[in-house]
Amino acid sequence: PYTDYAARDVVLTGEWQSVSVSGRVTGSRAALIMVRASSPGVFWLDDVALSGGSEAWRWPTVPVGTLRLWDAGTTWSALEPVKGQFDFGLLDQYVREAEQRRVQVTLTLGQSPTWASARPGDVSYNGAGAPAEPANIQDWRDYVTAVVRRYRGRIHHYEVWNEPNDPTFYSGSVSRMVELTREAFGIIRANDPAARVLSPAPYSVGWMDEFLALGGGRFVDVIAYHHYATPPEGLFATFANLRQVLRARGAGMKPVWHTEAAAGNAATPLSTGATFLARMYFTSFAAGASRFNWYAWGPGSAFFAATTTPDGLDLVPAGRAFGVIQEWLAGTRILSVTRQPSGLWTMHLRMTDGTRGWIVWSEIGMRVLLVPADWGARSRTDLFGASASMTGVTALFVSGSPQLIRSTLP
């Protein structure tokens, strides 16, 4: 929904006219027709259709741990376009493909269908009335119940709502969101006790503070949060503020999941996109997030650097880096993270074999790392597969592209 594959300006008159527009849609499973008016008024549309060839959505060729379903055609407005009539076809396919790959699924709830919306005039790309809460809480209960019962044991996490601080996605009050969360929590607990309930995921610490102040923290297992930042290290201060709020509101022991964020955009050079992706993961974990979901897999957009070529078929450096950082981190333990005033970051790891490792990068330009003798450094590897010995090396140039230094010492 954030990429225009084709667009056309039309001057409306008092007569009917036929309008068509065509473009190549890449890296996407679904496309939308959007109409934007330059000024208020009334106009009529008739016989609107989206047609053309299609290509199956391609699963990433590097390992994926969690699939978060958002902007995936799986909102409430898509699943239940008519009251009581559900269309689970697309969601079934996502869940089935995830199961085949042993990937956990996070489903973001919400986005009211027009028929259920408290304010059908609140319009977003998810439909008329989508940003509003449901007018009747029973409709919300019925929807959540239907989803949870159908996917018991198959959908592992439910995020109550996407970015509720943004009127594009939610136009109601915080107190009403607490009510929706409480209802969803009770239904999920009753029908699938093993599933985790994630809080509504804002990109505002203030909104989260109000949500918790109104008691919302009692009805979630995990605090979900979003924060886009270029360069990625900009998220660190925000997460420090978030942690303060969680402690003050009695939610300091709940895990924090960074369920959506990215850095860069479609114009970001491919090698830079790789460093941004890696640093977003490292900084998220350094800031205290237990999980992080990069938004999104595929060609770049205004909000994220690309992980694949425009046709979605081949990996670009960021896609390959996604696989590399998993090799670096899987099974390791983060022991400490430090940032020097110069912008040099060091993440100290205990590796799977019991030895030590350090991921190093520079937030600002090129820096020199004086390698401590007690590291016992033996090798270094970069994001792009190049390795070198560290034997006898006492100083190392460090750039914005992270490197992993490994030790022989426990």
DOMAR-555380 format. One record per residue: residue in three letters; y, x, z of N, C-alpha, C, CB in turn. Coordinates in steps of 0.001 Angstrom, whole numbers, plus 500000, padded with zeros to 6 digits. Each point is the difference from the previous one (the first is absolute). Glycine has a CB too. Example, Ala and Ser with C-alpha at 12.3 -4.5 7.8 and 13.67 -1.06 7.14 Angstrom:
ALA494310513190507800501190499110500000501200500900500000498827498108501246 SER502223501542498034501190500820500060501090499230500730499372501184497855 
***
This chain:
PRO498774500799500000501226499201500000501275500831500000498733498266501188 TYR501131503065498974501193500832500056500270500734498687499601500263502433 THR499594499473496567500164500678498718500191498974498896498597501928500800 ASP502470498218498420500194499159498822499298500658498813502225499124500889 TYR496718500255498633499309500521498827500665499509498726497860500084501293 ALA502871498844498800500771499487498878501046499047500570498033500237498368 ALA503116499704501013501056499112500475500851499548498819500023501155502251 ARG500571497688497892500841499481498922501074499098500595498077500129498353 ASP503167500065501193501102499126500397500110498838499028501221501944501033 VAL498957496855499492500076498791499182501217499192500423497486499959499705 VAL503287499594499326501128499107500263499506498560499879501686501715499133 LEU498422497534501948499513498629500007501059499060499432498550500512501993 THR500995498547497214500881498988499415499468498630500380500629501523498065 GLY499922497452501346499526498646500262498765499637499212502311499384500488 GLU497184501538498705498834499727499168498807500835500464501507499452498055 TRP497285500000501708498791500755500280499899501200499063498861497905500803 GLN500647503184499684499727501163499155498720500681500475502474500317499548 SER496826500266499498498777500721500308500340501474500242498619498373498607 VAL500888502180502483500319501375500383498693500742500275502249499294500979 SER497616501880498474498817500807500284500421501436500267498568498500498562 VAL500613502202502173500247501401500288498636500666500137502241499520501161 SER497645501714498378498710500679500065500189501430500474499109498545498157 GLY499871501964502495500047501371500473498624500463500404502342499675500759 ARG497516501609499433498727500587500403499969500117501518499815501273497813 VAL499251498039502807499847500026501448498942501049500338500662497535500225 THR499720503459500556499078501088500300499740500082501493500810501248497991 GLY497978499146502339499660500252501385500066498788500896500817502242499637 SER499074496569499815500125498795500806498909499027499625502473500330500199 ARG497116498882500776498975499010499735500624498665499654498451501191501540 ALA502766498588498849500654498719499789501452500236499632498439498869501620 ALA502129500193497663501416500068499656500627498639500273499575501785498235 LEU501725498201501909500738498791500336501094499762498974499503500335502441 ILE500825498403497354501209499650499267501065499660501027498692499148497980 MET502429501540501951501105499733500915501213499566499182499118501691501688 VAL501608497341498841501238499542499376501125500206501002498778498290498549 ARG502227502458501049501145500252500865501246499393499345498941502142500913 ALA501772497042499830501219499379499465501217500822500424498920497701500067 SER502023502455499015501187500797500296501010499240500843499641501215497875 SER500235497461502176500925499192500798499280498723500419502030500949498781 PRO498438498400502279499343498772500461500046498913498937500608500582502349 GLY498402498564497650499957498904499042498605499426499913501859501039498714 VAL497950498025500379498714499352499801499532500257498579500559498224501707 PHE498212502205498141499444500175498665498538499595500034501625501872499470 TRP497836497846499364498631499491499900499110500980499255500871497659500045 LEU497886502474500437498991500799499324498828499087499679500722502134501194 ASP498678498090497659498855499178499623498994500865499255501447497925499874 ASP497261501840500397498925500659499276500106501524500098499907498042498443 VAL500141502435502799500095501442500238498592500592500056502189499709501263 ALA497610501396498064498668500601499971500099501516499958499101497972498836 LEU499937502671501808499849501447499953498659500277499341501433500374502095 SER498582500354496820498755500204499268499927501429499476499952497567499362 GLY498885502795500152499839501331499427498717500640500466502460500243499891 GLY497283500945499618498793500717500360500025500421501452499794500787497661 SER499049499473502891499905500430501386498991501134500115500614497688500801 GLU499485503037500274499104501124500239499619499988501466501040501370498133 ALA497715498884502172499547499947501387500756501003500858497739499262499224 TRP502556500312501986500647500893500951499056501136500333501365498108500947 ARG499159503096499121499151501168500183500115500532501423500253500561497570 TRP498599499585503048499958500527501359500351501488499973498249498284500669 PRO502472502217500358500314501432500033498742500855499925502037499486501340 THR498079501629497972498851500894499835499914501027501122500163499685497535 VAL500754500267503424499892500811501209499632499057501144501712501726499158 PRO497719498789501933499587499109501096501167499225500585498159501575500513 VAL501588497174499836500991499122500622499386499449501276501056499390497755 GLY499688500621503338499469499528501262500302498540500280500229502290500821 THR500975497270498799500424498633500281500720499434498781500195500515502470 LEU499490498252497192500711499282498947500852498927500663498156500447498293 ARG503162499686501591500905498966500515500403499102498837500862501530501854 LEU498865497187498335500273499033498940501370499368500208497536499546499748 TRP503404500940499461501354499462499968500528500236498597500399500427502496 ASP500388498625496979500385500031498583498738500078499145502212501132500553 ALA496758498153499891498703500050499335499525498620499569499447502012501344 GLY501437496979498717499600498650499632499162499320501055500087500708497664 THR500070499715503609499156499465501069500822499397501139498275501698499404 THR502980497957500343500805499343501023499510498570500219501982501434499385 TRP498509497936501663499665498606500259500398499136498806500297500367502480 SER500875499894496956500472499196498869499071500108498801502332500320500798 ALA496977500828499057499050500180498900498637499414500329501220502060499336 LEU498372498028501931498658499548500378499897498477500103499704502148501220 GLU501392497192499183499961498552500204501208499354499327498761500302502186 PRO501300499719496473501173499451499310500153498498500187499766501813498344 VAL499131497508501920500001498566500284499329499808501347499942499368497526 LYS500613499775503294499477499810501350498501499708499972502246499154500733 GLY497002501674499991498570499795500116499176500500498840500562498091501338 GLN500085502428497607499279500509498832500194501514499909500295497786498784 PHE498665502942501598500096501455500062499423500637498739499851499895502502 ASP500773501210497097499500500816498895499774501410500542501230498595498234 PHE497524501712502105499668501296500592499459500994498974499527498818502134 GLY500550500845496588499373500838498984500454501447500030499815497989498626 LEU501493502251501381500505501371499967499729500718501313501767499290498388 LEU498448500019502727499737500622501297498516500334500152501940498739500988 ASP497198500386498544498559500295500017499709501301499255499489497536500116 GLN501167502641498750499729501187499189500468501270500715500219498610497914 TYR500979501344502680500480501161500751499039500359501136502365499369499427 VAL497235499616501337499134500249501148498647500529499546501172498191501282 ARG498303501242497642498708500456499481500077501457499546499467497649499287 GLU501580502713500001500135501373499527500193500962501174500983499152497844 ALA499745500415503173500191500847501179498676500209500734502367499167500217 GLU496837499780499891498704500118500668499087500970499268500243497665500836 GLN499790502307497854499152500901499221500342501460500274499799498242498234 ARG501456502005502163500458501369500249500158500301501489501160499940497802 ARG498411499114503041500088500143501451501432500270500444497653500852500035 VAL503257498393499404501421500112500307500427498820500865500416501243497837 GLN500299499038503244500500498928500847501148499272499304499310501283502058 VAL500804497414498207501003499162499352500997499484501031498335499339498230 THR502939500804501457501080499394500770500637498925499137500419502140501314 LEU499608496634499168500635498905499275501298499629500705497752499140499192 THR503333500830500041501283499552500532500109498498499807501076502238499505 LEU499072497044501589500105498545499968501429499588499660498139499802501692 GLY502027498877498099501347499461499837500424499770498569500538501130502064 GLN500750498535497777500646499558498765499553498557499697500096502407499107 SER500658496659501447499614498586499982499987499418498589500958499775502283 PRO498034499410497410500037499239498743501168499010500038497481500237499725 THR502966499357499104501138499075499930499725498733500793500592500911497751 TRP498218498550502127499683498729500658500022500112501525498614499394498019 ALA501157501833502515499944500172501450501305500526500587497574500410499770 SER503342500028499403501176500735500456500999499111500736499680501548498089 ALA500883499012502977501074499304500709501273499959499180498998500708502157 ARG501151500219496891501206500054499163499590500358498572501447500682501989 PRO498133498342497221499566500288498624501077500647499137498468498084500203 GLY502773501798500205501077500613499230500150501486500225501127497850500096 ASP498164502706500889500013501452500209499002500618499021500641499759502474 VAL499874500908496515499159500433498883499900501519499968500658497956498696 SER498146502544501049499787501424499770498987500146498881500532500580502416 TYR499091500636497261499022500187498928498626499478500387501278501989499242 ASN498519497698502048498740499396500419500006498484499870499691501898501555 GLY501430497540497992500030498574499741501113499274500734497583500127499633 ALA502641498640499975500998499159500654499515499644501398500765499072497773 GLY500065501228503213499658499715501382499198501075500694500059497674499368 ALA499538503374499907499112501014500570500563500713501228499116500301497730 PRO502181500035502311500489500744501165500088499172501282501260501394498412 ALA498709497288501478500165499154501182498685499828500743501873498807498863 GLU498227500922502421498816499645500774499498498625499561500811501388501961 PRO497964498249498322499518498666499648500710498930500825497772500976499383 ALA502445497881500000500644498892500704499085499431501075501313499469497940 ASN497405500550501805499013499448500925499059501123500433500145497698498909 ILE499833502609502377499186501106500485498518499780499721501702500416501765 GLN497865498335498083498597499732499719499591500547498639500134497960501425 ASP500793502038497613499689500571498688499718501492500116501437498263498900 TRP499319502427501942499759501427500250498634500200500655502482500396500238 ARG497208498788500743498701500107500664498858499804499006501035499169502127 ASP499108499833497027498926499712499040499810501155499026500493497554500200 TYR500601503022499335499945501125499063499339501213500644502072499152498870 VAL498392501247502308499441501176500665498520499773500317502268500549500977 THR497394498274499476498602499693500318499113500119498764500772498470501829 ALA499688500979497059499207500049498772499754501439499559500946497784499323 VAL500076503052500761499858501390499564499068500767500934502308499923499007 VAL497918499953502288499230500802500954498528499590499992502054500266501427 ARG497661498464498479498604499567499969499294500466498729500624498015501382 ARG500085501966497509499382500414498735499690501497499997501227498156498823 TYR499656502643501788499859501458499902499634500638501340501659499976498138 ARG497693499276502724499560500540501287499175501274499782499998497670501001 GLY500406503406499658499292501263499894500260500753498715498300499012501417 ARG502493500435497684500250500639498699501458500445499859498180498594499001 ILE502744500620501517501387500446500136500156500488501430500881498358498227 HIS499544502879501923499958500660501299501292499875500794498387501566499021 HIS502745498284500269501299499965500669500863498914499350499845502481500576 TYR500901496806500252500930498989499506501410500349500474498177498226500008 GLU502694502066499041501417500239500279500717498654499872499901502432499145 VAL500757497131501918500455498609500066501035499667498928499546500046502439 TRP501382500872497251501029499689499008500593501313499516500517497747501077 ASN499954502265497695500617501187499425501514499983500191498144500124498324 GLU502387500930502284501438500271500121500812498756500374499713501815498320 PRO500025497643502855500665498760500396501490500152500290497837499292500914 ASN502657501933499152501440500201500171500758499862498694499511501500501905 ASP499772498400496979500606499948498667499939498568499481499343502408499535 PRO501810496970500147499993498602499534499242499789498702502164499731501119 THR497555501343498142499146499860498820498607499509500399501290501833498845 PHE498280498559502365498645499685500437499935499015501164499368502241499221 TYR501718497666501552499979499060501123501428499575500330497885501060500917 SER502323497636499102501337499464500244500074499216501302500350499901497545 GLY498601500163503269499974499257501244500441500829501193498188498638499048 SER501651500798502125500407500649501239498891500898500527501492498058500523 VAL498886502861500355498999500869500624499093499177500911501589501962499890 SER498989497077500810499189499177500897498930499222499234501961499810501544 ARG498380499709497263498998499305499215498911500962499525501740498343499283 MET498627502903500420498993500982499610499062500315501159501608500966498344 VAL498912499052502873499136500184501163498988498858500078501851501218501224 GLU498605497554498497499095498854500012498916500150498942501861498553500834 LEU498504501842497953499013500191498942498995501091500382501702499266498295 THR498792501780502337499131501094500421499028499533501079501806501649499431 ARG498700497598501521499139499489501068498886499118499435501944500091501587 GLU498411499044497489498996499109499400498964500796499203501718498162499883 ALA498742502807499319499074500810499208499081500805500907501690500133498151 PHE498854500417502913499208500806500931498858499183500597502033501374500523 GLY498276497424499926498976499157500593498900499635499022501720499119501521 ILE498674500578497241499020499623498980499114501184499620501594498270499133 ILE499007502900500709499232501188499619499047500396501119501894500777498542 ARG498581499182502691499141500335501129498798499048500073502004500903501241 ALA498244497819498505498929499002500133498976500090498876501616498514501156 ASN498816501899497648499123499949498834499479501353499544501239498007499333 ASP499441503076501044499547501340499625500504500982501050500002499416497517 PRO499346500620503650500507500807501113500138501488499685498960498349501493 ALA500295502147497533500064501429499687501220500367499165497527500055500105 ALA503095498960499268501160500281499152501217500331500859499089498467498220 ARG501728502466501309501221500360500712501179499203499462499095502305500419 VAL501787497329500497501209499278499633501169500976500040499077497807500910 LEU501579502350497940501164500873499892501261499160500116498725501633498548 SER502272498886502118501259499284500144500644499778498636500311500989502291 PRO500616498055497608500865499995498820500612501391499854500507497506500259 ALA499643502961498514500379501397499767501435500085499480497592500583499520 PRO503385499634501363501388500111499546500347501428499597500606498097501495 TYR500584502080497962500553501336499872501297500082500804498949500277497705 SER501051499028503435501141499971500909499496500114501431501341498587498380 VAL499091502466502325499610500153501397500595498863500827499861502513499725 GLY501348497063499926500638498904500719499199498712499909502194501060499560 TRP497280498648499242499186498784499854498750500105500873500853499669497637 MET498492501476502354498808500167500817500329499860501475499026501491498257 ASP502115499018502157500425499876501389500106498528500396501240502186499821 GLU499379497003499325500143498582500305498643499292500003502295500044498989 PHE496859500305500069498659499411499933499224500261501287500002500299497508 LEU500052500928502985499296500343501229500659499367501215499281502141498954 ALA502047497785501039500710499385501117499631498534500157501870501605499654 LEU497786497755499236499614498589500029498504499809500245501888499522498452 GLY497414501554501837498592499901500363499019500215498873500730498481501711 GLY499744501924497114499102500156498860498932501059500186501855499264498609 GLY498413501741502224499038501073500194498700499553500630501902501504500204 ARG498097497355500471498770499512500640498976499520498982501347499352501985 PHE499090500421496784499127499370499014499638500938498847501023497820500606 VAL499086503484499606499653500958498954499205501146500614502068499388498672 ASP497053501176500526499242501185500401500698501281499584497906498679499821 VAL502860501239499090500612501177499384501444499671499649497763500781499082 ILE503132500185501118501380499867499549500078500539498570500916500223502387 ALA499485498918496665500158500412498600501483500210499708497905498728499318 TYR502376502293499894501403500327499703500083500608498604500509500375502463 HIS500658499466496895500251500570498678501257500858500051498885498025498878 HIS501071503098500433501217500810499896499907500922498789500319499905502506 TYR500453499797496470500093500860498828501031501091500284499353498088498439 ALA500359503127501119500927501098500257499824501085498956499968499489502454 THR501138500934496953500008501136499084501132500930500427499039498605498077 PRO500658502590502437498656500565500173499243499315501136500845502190499132 PRO497845497986500936499179499251500959500360500227501458498215500124498346 GLU502290501051501983500258500323501401501068499102500622499352502345499501 GLY501359496890499663500991499073500528499426498911500871501311500472498018 LEU497374499307501884499397498928500806499817500419501453498834499171497958 PHE501231502133502341499637500481501318500905499416501085499152502097498947 ALA502155497901500808500939499477500995499791498502500209501661501775499361 THR498078497491499557499769498558500122498784499710500852501047499657497774 PHE497878501103502024498797499784500800500217500383501466498619500415497955 ALA502238500562502297500329500327501387500696498813500666500201502450499400 ASN500720496890499876500663498807500529499001498872500208502119500673498850 LEU496955499175500190498985498958500122499144500228501248499968499735497492 ARG499640501497502755499190500310501172500754499659501291498845501826498701 GLN502452498439501334500785499657501178499980498496500247501461501995499597 VAL498698497233499331499986498542500117498639499520500490501706499822498159 LEU497211500726501289498670499586500413499772500276501487499171500437497674 ARG501260500722502791499839500308501422500824499051500861499581502402499421 ALA501656497345500153500884499142500787499483498568500076501917501441499333 ARG497365498124499616499514498619499950498539499868500410501642499577498202 GLY497797501479502373498639499917500508498924500088498941500911498659501798 ALA499436501826497015499019500118498915499746501456499630500730497772499140 GLY499602503133501761499906501419499685498590500500499775502025500282501308 MET496965498983499200498621500444499843499352499447498730499836500142502479 LYS500837498983496829499422499440498775500116501017498859500591497648500757 PRO498373502478498403500094500912498853501052499519499007497584500610500294 VAL503031500325499026500989499703498966499410500369498651501926500395501602 TRP498085498649497469499550500256498641501189499902499063497695499110500520 HIS502464501934498686501066500040498991499413499375498732501111502119501006 THR498949496540498911499194499301498992500631499962498613499112498640501839 GLU502121501789498030500584500081498653501204500916500025499198497681499453 ALA500799503294499663501143500886499822499691500939498848500628499856502458 ALA500401500831497099499830501000498948501274500815499923498395498523498698 ALA501610502402500366501176500813499729500084500212498498499861501150502266 GLY501351499154497263500191500232498577500069498715499215498831502141500248 ASN501156498009498416500038498851499095499410500413498661502046499051501163 ALA498098500079497851499387500264498699500567501245499325499618497561499769 ALA501614502822500602500627501172499386499684501299500736501811498509499208 THR497487501410501907499670501202500766499064500899499200500293498727502150 PRO500019502554497698499079500904499290498602499936500606501925501516499433 LEU497055498594499729498636499787500458499594500944501128499458499213497720 SER500915502052502199499632500934501066500728499664501292499581501778498290 THR501672497778501609500744499595501187499380498753500623502092500993499028 GLY497443498090500120499333498811500511498791500350500849500792498756498007 ALA498483502279501593498837500429500782500425500495501373498802500605497888 THR502262500188502161500451500504501306500534498860500855500552502224498969 PHE500138496805500417500504498853500763498851499196500602502011499898498502 LEU496944499842500706498877499221500507499340500719501181499630499028497697 ALA500113502252502155499348500741501069500861500006501258498843501425498295 ARG502433498843501536500890500081501162500197498640500657501154501934498934 MET498776496978500296500099498671500603498801499746500902501293499164498010 TYR497529501226501553498823499862500861500135500881501240498582499481497985 PHE501754501792501822500079500913501141501073499546500990499219501885498531 THR501948497717500964501088499601500892499664498703500722501643501140498494 SER497686497944500828499588498753500661499098500292501188500180498779497819 PHE498832502086501976499093500340501092500734500785501090498069500026498380 ALA502815500873501196500763500773500981500881499088500853499983501969498440 ALA500497496948500968500867499066500722499216499047500884501621500162498140 GLY497056499883501792499185499192500894499263498854499356501572500617501696 ALA498511499234496979499248498939499336498515500350499966502017499416498604 SER497137499588501678498554500217499942499465499868498582499820499149502331 ARG500866500038496856499619499818498598501263499929499159497870498788500649 PHE501953501532498058501115499877499066499477499544498650501288501795501216 ASN499376497218498205499688499518498655501159500320499068498549498157500940 TRP501198502681498062501007500289498970500150498774499106499454502488500049 TYR501798497133499678500263498881499086500642500563498739500282498349501928 ALA499035501559496950498681499432499761499289500911499007500803497610500458 TRP497911502109499318499237500819499064500348499612498565498134500234501685 GLY502141500766497472500273499725498595501235500714499507498915497811500273 PRO501623501752498578501216500601499463501156499822500969499193499568497671 GLY501801501291502259501131499927500912500873498785499756499953502456500130 SER500869497233500851500951498894499891501290500432500681498140498246499960 ALA502758500806500266501245500306500683499768500385501455501172498433498467 PHE497607501322502053499747500191501422499000501104500314500517497626500273 PHE498783502906498733498994501010500320499724500871498790498981498471501697 ALA500643502764498594499612500934498949498598499657499501501458501804501013 ALA498285498536497741498740499629499354498821500780500554501275499438497951 THR497565499882502090498737500681500272499112500051498760500151499255502379 THR500192499950496583499221499997498762500933500062498802498166498685501116 THR501241501530497736500743499901498742500405498541499769498742501995499032 PRO502197497742500035500470498621499809498913498981499689502078500992499217 ASP496841499424500133498933499053499703499029499819501164500216500632497615 GLY500018500086503487499155499869501179498649500686499896501139497889500388 LEU498625502845498538498660500541499757499769501372500620499984498711497907 ASP501039502123502122499813501386500431500914500332501174499350500634497662 LEU500188500287503178500782500431501145501116500942499581497990499729501445 VAL503160500125499177501066500989499913499940500815501289501482498509498505 PRO499356502530501667499860500856501187499980499262501335501128501717498687 ALA499658497215501471499984499277501285498660499332500246502451499619499792 GLY496916499866499156498681499405500153498967501021500410500609498311498313 ARG499484502878501093499068501064500380500293500496501419499789500676497578 ALA501500499389502776500376500444501348499461499042501058502071501074499065 PHE497832497630500590499441499024500935498578500385500379501448498201499012 GLY497782502290500017498658500464500299500001501294500795499224498891497932 VAL501713501994501776500056501296500688500317499821501479500731501091497867 ILE500258498064502446500384499872501407498891499336500817502411499858499309 GLN496758499331500042498855499458500720499013501112500346500294497795498822 GLU499498503143500246499122501135500284500564500835501153499257500041497584 TRP502069500068502475500618500772501069499877499313501357501579500931498325 LEU498563497747501697500153499289501268498741499305500499502334499692499367 ALA496773499905499738498842499199500419499192500734501060499913498932497734 GLY499927500438503426499215500581501080500738500988500868498089499668498574 THR503173500636501102500762500945500808500724499265501124500284501512498002 ARG500286499262502904500817499441501064501355500692499990497950499462501392 ILE503111499736498639501347500569500052500282500411501441500794498568498040 LEU499407502710502190500252500522501339501475500002500356497975501392499765 SER502865498917499269501440500006500258500742500012498677499668501207502192 VAL501595498407497869500887500041498836501336500550500465498829498030498875 THR501689502943500406501310500557500345500886500023498767498974501401501826 ARG502322498459498420501002500120498945501077500955500483499531497653499140 GLN500679503427500147501050500942500352501341499493499486498352501906499945 PRO502745498514500669501325499576499526500233500295498519500842500385502298 SER498470500597497173500151500351498585499342498987499073500074502384500670 GLY499143496675499891499298499022499179498574500388499673502170499395499064 LEU497310501631501605498631500446499781499063499214500928500806502324499316 TRP498205497002500090499049499181500758498656500715500108501163497900499227 THR498191501955501935498676500557500222499149498950500706500923502369500123 MET497963497260499262499049499057500594498741500776500355500937498030498669 HIS498762502062502617498874500790500499498767499102500086501561501530501309 LEU497346498895498089498778499202499917498819500718500633500865498949497916 ARG498197500257502612498663500510500274499122499530498868500331499991502528 MET499104500940496711499242499673498814498596499503500376501318501715498699 THR497980497765500325498679499407500255498986501024500484500493498307498262 ASP499697502972501379499055501036500437500412500640501317499459500432497618 GLY501571499017503041500436500527501280501063501065499903497785499478500821 THR502509500998497976501068500987499845501340499292499934498440501572498802 ARG502617499220501085501346499450499991500583499994498588500320500800502354 GLY500645498334497441500714499956498734501443499595500226497879499441498801 TRP502974500898500255501414499648500085500466499525498621500393501690501876 ILE500176497125498073500647499534498780501481500284500153498247498186499580 VAL502316502537499463501402500408500098500745499564498739499375501975501466 TRP501866497625498715500883499693498876501447500059500466498227498547498934 SER502673501529500115501426500051500297500660498704499550500003502514499765 GLU500740496902501138500730498776499683501204500291499108499250499013502179 ILE501324502189497964501236500346499293499840501367499355501381498621501607 GLY498433501422497076499974501263499283498845500902500385502424499816499836 MET497727501467499815498969501003500270500268500663501343499683500397497528 ARG499261499759503280500134500638501300498916501063500142500994497892501005 VAL499236503049499914499026501047500275499307499687501310501363501711498739 LEU497322498245501232499198499795501202499474501351500457499354497647499286 LEU500994502743501927499423501204500603498666499587500625502311501062500453 VAL496608499407498976498667499561500398499601500673501308499366499639497587 PRO500456499586503489499614500619501277498645500697499900501313498247501210 ALA498574502907499421498747500766499949498860499230500642501307502123500054 ASP499017497059500976498917499303500694499453498811499222501025500723502122 TRP499538498994496716499405498963499150498662500478499418502313499135499439 GLY497582502147500341498794500497499341499846499420498607498925500256502225 ALA502188499614497051499993499343498690499129500761499011502297499115500444 ARG496858500142498833499114500661499035500218499529498566498343500239501822 SER502171498507497970500175499503498636501067498913499979497598500546499457 ARG502900499193499358500939498893499830499678499291498688501806501214501330 THR498466497469498652499728499170498837501199499092499778497490500079500405 ASP502895499695498328501117499097499747499484498657499491501500501963499496 LEU499421497102500263499645498648499581499334499948498639501883499194501346 PHE498284501849497882499552499968498614498759500852499763502351499609499333 GLY496975500793501780498709500658499872500018501512500022499360498059498750 ALA501811502560501300500064501457500015499749500520501411501617499972498068 SER497555501078502036499680500593501294500315501486499974498202498281500388 ALA502054502267500797500284501434500106499623500466501398501880499842498298 SER497843501451501821499671500586501294501265500159500841498033501204498977 MET501820498677502335501113500252500922499765501276500799500427497533500154 THR498549503190499519499708501241500716501164500973499855497531499667499622 GLY503023500782501486501105500943499982501353499394499697498371501650499324 VAL501703497039500432501280499350499680500718499669501296499068499040497848 THR502149501437502291500789499737501210501181499078499745499318502220500837 ALA501030497586497898501113499109499659499635499239498728501703501564501083 LEU498684497158498877499608499150498881501175499142499583497614499979500785 PHE502653499963497900501028499093499490499441498582499994501027501839498575 VAL499724497228502006499577498607500115501035499113499315498779500475502178 SER500749498642496938500882499094499264499743498554500438500046501598498027 GLY500439497466501210499753498592500289498589499562499690502363499593499547 SER496850501256499832498609499682499685499100500516501112500485500091497522 PRO498848499029503236499207500438501154498863500943499624500571497857501090 GLN499109503030499853498863500894499883499158499888501273501308501582498486 LEU497384498618501371499090500028501129499577501441500253499190497653499495 ILE501115502839501707499567501327500430498826499828500947502339500964499737 ARG496580499745499987498799499876500831499741501284500749499041498350498400 SER500365501510502793499730501115500888498498500219500129502132499538501249 THR497513501646499205498602500269500321499732499746501479499899501699498154 LEU501185498037502613499880499922501459499831498550500464501403502078500207 PRO497817497693500843499867498658500549501263499574500748497530500356500179 
***
